[in-house]
Amino acid sequence: MSTPEGRLAGKTAIITGGSRGIGRTTARRFVDEGASVVLADVNDEQGREAVQALEDAGGSARFVQTDVTDTEQVQALVDAALGAFGAIDVLVNNAGITRDATLKKMSEEAFDQVVDVNLKGVFNTTKAVVPHMAENGGGCILNAASIVGRYGNFGQTNYVATKSGVIGMTKTWARELGRDGITVNAVAPGFIETPMVDTVPDKVLAHLVDRTPLNRLGQPEDVANAYCFLASDEAAFITGAVLSVDGGLVL
């Protein structure tokens, strides 16, 4: 672990969807830079294992099982973070799901599930932490968007709608919360090697790599590094931004 002089020293961060993939890698990056982290996830076993790994490496971490679609559970998460560390400086809205299908085949249930987690979940967690950040003089909200939220993607009506919505909420909240000292930014990953892309056929992934100027898929560390910068004091005058981490795929 890093020394107390790390870029995030003294900060406490909540990371939703923190048990694996980008969320877990971001948690490790944050504690490496001196932050205390609270991981929130619906998967209790994976969440506790992730926190144990962080603690074994010398980090300060807690796990709170949380369904971000449930406002009572979200409030319990916020209360637990405040109880453990006394403040919430950073919120990373990373939790997300996919239920892919073309418009003709997509069920109403699949549409609603993705909207509830990926869009309303971001609303729920942000609304719950903002009063505490404002009272403490500021904070940082980081939202997981996606390049598909900017450009669309075949078979992802629900997912694209939520990521486009997250971009819109990011810009709106940046306008609303700036006077409270709260910055609000989004990171828009391209195709990252995580469990979420395991269902993508190899032929499709190969095509995406071929289209990407950097000629590779992204790694979770690529996104975690972006979150780390935006959460640091180095990004104190950045708000309302959508930072693409996609290897140039959309050029």
BANUTOR-709082 format. One record per atom (N, C-alpha, C): x, y, z. Coordinates in pm, whole numbers, plus 50000, padded with zeros to 5 digits. Layout:
XYZ...
% end
This chain:
500834988050000500005000050000500875012650000500315023549952501085035749942501225042350078502105052150085502285059850206501115069250225500985075450344499885084950367499925096850273501025098450197501115109650104500475106249969499715095449960499075091649835498095102149786497745101349659496885111449596495515112349660495065101649725493745101549787493825100249939494965103849995495175102550139494115110350216493525103850315492535110250399491125110250344490935105350223489605105050162488925091650187487605092050195486785079950204485905079050080485875067350019485105065449895484145053749908482935055649859481985044749838482085040549692482215027649669482275022249533481185011749519480185014549439479115004749418479564994749312479014982749318479454972249227480934969349246481374969649373482804969149400483404955549422482634944849400483154931649434484024925349326483944930449202484724924549094484894934548981485654930548882485814938648762486374952548789485834962448720486324976148731486164981448873485044978148939484814982949075485874978149171486184965349164487194959749254488584965449224488914966749098490214972349062490314986949105489214994249094489205008149139489415008949289488784999949363488964999749508490434997649544491074988349476492494985849503493334998249467493015004549357493755016649317493585027549421492365029049472492095039449571492855037049701492815024749752493525022249878495035023249857495525019849740496935021649710497345036249720496385045249696496655059549703496205065649836495935057249935495695062250069494265063950112493305060550026491895062150061491385050550146490345053150222489535042650283488355040250191487975027650173486895024650079485795016450144484575019050099483415011150136482885004950008482964991749999482464984749882481004981149903480184983949802478764980449805478484971249688477784960349715477474950849609476344941849656475604936249561474544926849599475114913249634476314910249585476914897149608477714897549738477154891649842477764892149975479104884849978479144872749923480364864749929481524871449856481264876049733482314882549657482744895749721481784902949776482104915649840482994913949961482674904250044483494901950164484884896850126484964888650022486264883749977487104895249924486474904549852487204915949797487754924749909486944927150012487394935350123488514928350200488394915350217489444907950287490764909150213490724908550081491934909850002492544923750020491714933950025492224947550046492844948950185492184943450285492714944250421494004936250436494064924650372495274916550378496474923950318496184932750222497244940550159497534953550234496864955450347497134967150429496184978650411495104976750333494164987450308493084988350415492404999750417491285001950508489995001050429489194990750456488014988250373486884982050454485664984250405484464978250463483584973250348482754963250377481774958750279480374960150336479464965350253478054966350290477234960450175476554949550201475714943650097474594953450064474484956949938473554967649899472964964949762471664966249754470944966749627470664981449599471304987149499471195001649476469815005849431468964996249395467584999749357466705001649479467194998149597466424998849721466915010749803466085020849818466515033149884466855030950032466175021650097466495018950237467875012650251468205003550159469534997550163470615007750129470325016650038471275027150003471525036250123470475039850193470645048250312471445040950419471215027950432471995020050528473475019850489473745019450359475125020050311475775033250351475085044050327475625057250362475855058350512474905053750590475045054150736476235045850782476425034250719477555025550756478885032150721478965038650607480195045550568480525056750664479505064450700479725075450795480095070050932479475059150971479785053251100481205047851107481675042250995483015036350994484115046750978483875056950895484965066050860484665080850884483415084150917483095097850955482795107450843483045103450720482805112350606482705104150479482125110250377482105104450242482615115250148483795113050094484415123050006484195119949859484075107049826483975102749686482905091949676482085092949574481135082249539481425077949396481695065149377481865059549244480655050949213479795055949125478585048649085478945038748975479455027349017479975017448922479025005848897478065003348987477174991748974476404992248842476354980948772475624980548647475404966248600474354964348521474034951248466473694952648318473694941448247473214941048110472144930248096471194932648010470174922847970469934925047821470874920647740470894924447599469864916847515469304923947421468414918247319468084929447220467724925747100467274935947006465914941347052465544952747000464274958947036463104949347016463124942046906462014932946875461884921746977463014918047041463014906647132463114910547279463374923247308463584927247446462284927447524462284921147641461094920947726461034933647810459824936747855459654948247943460424946148073460464933848120461194930748243462694933648227463264929548114464684931948089464984946848080464094954248017464274968748008464254975048146463244971348225463074977348358464224973848452464714961448445465804957348534467044965848512467394968048387468604975648356468424990348395467264995948367467005009848405467055011448557466485001948630466455003048776467855003148836468734994448787470094993748843470975004948789471045006048657472045014648594471705029448598470435032648606470025046748603469455051048738468395044248783467815048248910468765045449027469565034849015470535032049120471525043349137471955049449026472855060949031472165072749097470915074849063470115085349126470005083049277469695070749316469495067649458470745070349541471865065149495473095066549575473575081049579473475087949466473915101849463473045110449554471755108749545470845116549629471115114249777471525101949812471755098749952473055104750007474085105949922475365110949973475505126149964474775132549874474965146849850474765155349976473745152950059473615161350179474845161150268475475149750281476655148650367477855155650303478005154150172479095161150104478915176250114477705180950090477445195350097477715200850236477315193350337477525197650476479015198450509479805189550447481245189150474482055198250382481365205650295482065215250212482465210450074482035198250038482335193749903482525178749893482765174349771482965160149745483075157749597483075145149561483295141049422482365129549387481565131349283480695120949231481265116249098481465103149084481985097348960481005086848910480555088648788479535079848731480095071348617479715058648616480115049648509479175051448390479685057848287478955058848160479495047948068479485050347939479995040747841480025047547705480945043047620480945048647485479635045647413478965034747450477695031547382476615041747418476765048347533475825058847570475935071147482477035072347411477235083447319476895079747175477125066947140477045063146999476075051846969475435046247074474515035247052475245022147033474495011147043475074997947020473964988046990474174980046890473184970046849472844960746966471554958746987471094949247088471144954247231471314967347250471434972647386470564984847409469324984247366468424995547386468394999947532468234990347622468114993647765469424999047821470534992347794471834996347847472245010047793472075012047662472425024847601471585036047659470295033447678469415043747735469905048047873470335038247954470785041648089472105049348084473015045447999474305052247995474175066147936473295067847840472995081347791472385089747903471505083547979470895090448092471905094448198472865085648225473915088648322474725100848277475025101648149475755113248097474935125948119473635125148092472765136748113472685140848259472565130948349472515134048492473845139948539474945134948487476265140248523476355155048494475935159048376476025173148338475035181748418473855176248445472875183648524473355185648667473865174848728474325175948867475555184848879476405184948776477555193848779477085208348789476025211748718475465225248726474835227848863474115218048914473365220049039474235220149163475275211949165476005209349289477325216749300477715223849197478995230849201479095240649316478015247449347478035257249456478215250849592477975237749599478215230349723479635224649728480435227949628481795222849624481895208449577480855203649510480815189649464481065189149314482075181749274482315179349132481605166549090481135166448966480415154848913480945152048773481545140348756482105136648627481745122148594481895118748467481615105148423482835099648348482995086648356484005079648278483265070548181483645071248054482975063447950483935053147894483965041147954484875030847903484425025647767485425020747694485135012947576484944998447618485474989247542485324975047575486504970647661486184967047785487174964047887487104949047919488254942947942488304928647973487824926148116486514924548131485874921648258484854910448235484274905048343483234894848325482044899348239481824912648231480684917548153480844914848004482074913547956482274910947813482504896247784482404887847885482614873547864481614867447766480424873547757479384868247669479534872947524480464882147501480654887347366481474877147286480984872847169481714862947089483134867547055484044858047050485444861147022485604868546889484794864746790484884871146660484544886046670483554889346752483164903346770484264911046843484824904746948485904911347021487114913846931487414904246847488544905946755488294917646661487064919046616486714930246529486864943546602486464943846730486584956146808488054959946828488884949946856490314952446872490894958146742490464952646631490964957146501490574971546472489414975746523488934989446503489544999346600490184994546705490725003246809492145007546775492395020446767493745025146731494845019346819494585017246948495605011547035495684996347024494804990346943494884976246904494814966647022493964969547118493734960347230492444963947299491924954547378490844957747470491434965147589490584972547658491034979247778491154969647895491914973647994492034966248119491324974048229490834967048332490184974248442491054985148501492374983048501493284993148555493215006248476492945005348347492845017448265491715026448314490595020348350489455027948399489695032448543490255023748625490545027248764491475039248772492445039848683493365051248683492625064348652491655063748562490865075648530490045080048651489415070448718488655073648838489565079748945490765074148959491685079049061492055093549035492345096948911492675110848878491495120048909490305116248864489155124948883488765126249031489115116349112488815116949255489855125049332490985127749270492075134549339491905149649335492675156549418492635171149420493185177049291493895169049213494415173849084493285177148986492115171149009490975173348920489925182548983490345190849077489405198949154488625208949070489165212748952488475222548868487865215948744487645202948752487005195548643485635190948691484595194948621483245190148653482385190348528481455181048522480595179848404481265173148286482435167248308483185160948200482795146348182482945141548060482795127348029484105122747968484885115448045486225111248004486155097547936486465097147808486445084547733487725076747763487545063847795488675054847817488415042847725488725044647598488285035047496489345031647394490595035747417491655032547323491505039247186490635049147180490405055947053489375049346963488585040147020487645032346938486665041146863486275052446921485225060546859485755071146764487065071446742487625081546653487205078946508
% end
